[in-house]
Amino acid sequence: MSERSIPSYVSSAIHYYDKSAKINRAFFLLIKFCQLTISASLPIISLIRYPPIADHQNLLTGTMGAALLVLEGVQQTCQFQPRWTKFRATYNMLQRELNLYENDAGPYGSNADTQLGRRLFTERADGILASENSDWMALQEKSMAQTAKA
């Protein structure tokens, strides 16, 4: 493996996309777990005939239904799943590019000149980041349009 420095913004971008993917995945899974738990509890609560619960079944089921609606609204507004998968894909592309660069493979293998290889790496990594930024803007516009419709 060659000892090459990489631009700090690429290194920080790799860290950012990895961390952001993990956070969005955690939020998505938490919301889905809560939705599944509430959904599974609704039929059970509606069947309970124990007086303290039976006296408040309408309130409980209505509250749980409202919680489901709020959770789905948060998921749709924040777009945790699309953001998680997009951030993970960008992280994987940047990591792949870094691995190729560090191992003199792919487009970097024929570039013995480290300046040329570094410049090529920087340009390719910048292309990945620019693509991610334009995709992010499109996702934000789509999310805002969906929120406006609701």
N, C-alpha and C positions, 0 to 999 in steps of 0.2 A: 504494500500500500504506500502510495506516495504521501509525503508530508506537505500538504498544500493548505494555505489559508483559504477560507471561504469568506465572501462578503458578510459582514455582520447582519445586514438586513435579511439575507437569506437564512442565516442561522436562526435569527429571531422569528422569522416567518414560519419556519419549520416547527419551532416550539409553540408559536401561537396557534397554528392550525391543529396540532396534536392536542393541545389543551382545550381549544374550542370544540373540537369534535367530541372529546370526552365529556365536557360539560353539557353540550346539547343532547348527547346520547343519554346521559343520566336524567336530565329533565324529561325527555321523551318517555323513557321507561318508567319513571316515577308517575307521570300523568297517566300512562296506560295502565299501570298497576292499580292506581286509585280508581280509574274508570271500571276496570274489571271487578274489583272488590265491591264497589258500590252497586254495579249492575247485578252481580251475583247475590248481593244481600237483599235487593228489592223484593224478589218473589218470596224469600224466606220471611221477611218482615210482614208482608201482606198476609201470610198464612198464620202468623202467631196469634193465639187467642188469650194469652196471658194478660189479665186486666190492665196492669200499668202500661204495657206496650200497646195493647189493643185500643186503649183510650186515646192514644196519640198516633195511631197508624197513619192517618191522613197527613198530619204534620211531618212525620218521619219520611214517608214516601215522597211527599212534595219537596221536602228539603233535599233528599237524596237525588231526586230528579233534577232539581235546580243545580246541585253540585256537579252532576254529570254535564249539564249544559255549560256551566262555567269552565270546567276542565277542558271540554272540547273547544270552547271559544279561545281559551288561552293557547291550546295546541295549534289551532288554525292561525291565530294572530302571530304567534312567535315562530311558527314553522320550525319546531325543534328537529323533526325527522329530516326534512330536506336540508337543513343547515348542517346537521350531523353528517349526513352522507356526503355533502359537498365539501365540507371541511376535511373529512377523512380522505376523500379522493384527492384534494389539493395537497394534503400532507404526503400522501403516497407518491404523487407525481414529483414533488420536491425531493423527497427522500430517495427516490429512484435516480433522479438526476444527480444528486449528491453522491450516491454510491458509484455511479458511472464515472463521475469526475474524479473521485478519490482513488478509484482503481484503474485509471487510464483505459477505460472501456468505452464502447460505443463511439460516439463522435469525438471523444477525447483521446482515444487510443492512438490516432495518427498524428496528434498534435504534440510533438516532443517539446515544443516551445511552451513553457508554462504560462507566459503572458497571453498567448493565443488561446490556450486551453482555459485559462481563467476568464478571459473576455467572452469566450463561447459559453462557458458555464453561466456567467452573469447574465448574458443575453437570453439564454434558454430559461433560466430561473425567473427572470423578469417577465418573460412571455407567459409563463405559467401563472404568475401573480397578477398580471394584467388581465388574463382571461378570467381568473377567479373574481377580480374586482368587477368586471362587466357582468359576470353571471350573478354576483351578489346584488348588483343594482337591479337586474331584471327580477330577481326573487323578491326584493323589497317592493318593487312596483306591483308585482302580482299580489303580494300579501296586502298591500294598501288597497288595491282594487277589491279584493275579497272582503276586507274589513268594511269598506264603504258600502258594499252591497248588503251586508248584514244589518 
